Amino acid sequence: MSAEPIIYIFFGLIASGKSFLAERFAVERGLPYFNSDRVRKELAGIAATDRRPAGMGEGIYSPELTAKTYQALLDRAEKALQEGASGVILDGSYSVTAGRSEVRHLAERLGARPLFVLCSCSEEETKRRLELRAKDPNAVSDGRWEIFVRQRENFAQPDELPPELLLRLDTEAEVEELLQSISCNAIQ
């Protein structure tokens, strides 16, 4: 009998390090990786690195396109698992309880285990990362400080998640240490 597949959900505020860490983990594990920023821009018909600095809830960040984006993430995860992947990685803010619940329902339906990886860092580090991102022509995220502030105010803490499904990481730690922590939690 094969091991239970795992849906890894890297989530948190913008510039928390979730995408960097999720992509590194995906490469290390050879798992399909689905990023909300890339999927959102694909659905909007624009290149991943095209900047669309709309305000929160506007433009390509409208509630309608956000709902389509997160549904597309679920659909892609389901397809990959049905095709035999041992796990998948979802990378997005998952800032509302309902979005996290949808992932849990998918995992239950597919006989997979969800592991939510909440990424965070200090405000000083967030500012530093956002400044670097603003100068990077290959950056996919349109996140800016003012968006971070609004997102922080509206982010629903994952109090609904039992401890065995939630791993909290300070992404200012060494990357290898963080990857090891995720791996250890995956085998519990």
DAFENWO-V390525 format. One record per run of one state. SS is the DSSP state (@ for helix, = for strand, . for the rest). FROM is the first residue (numbers start at 0). TO is the last residue. If there is no record, write none. Layout:
<<SS	FROM	TO> <SS	FROM	TO>>
This chain:
<<.	0	4> <=	5	10> <.	11	16> <@	17	28> <.	29	30> <=	31	34> <@	35	43> <.	44	57> <@	58	60> <.	61	61> <@	62	81> <.	82	85> <=	86	90> <.	91	95> <@	96	109> <.	110	111> <=	112	119> <.	120	121> <@	122	134> <.	135	143> <@	144	153> <.	154	161> <@	162	164> <=	165	169> <.	170	173> <@	174	185> <.	186	187>>
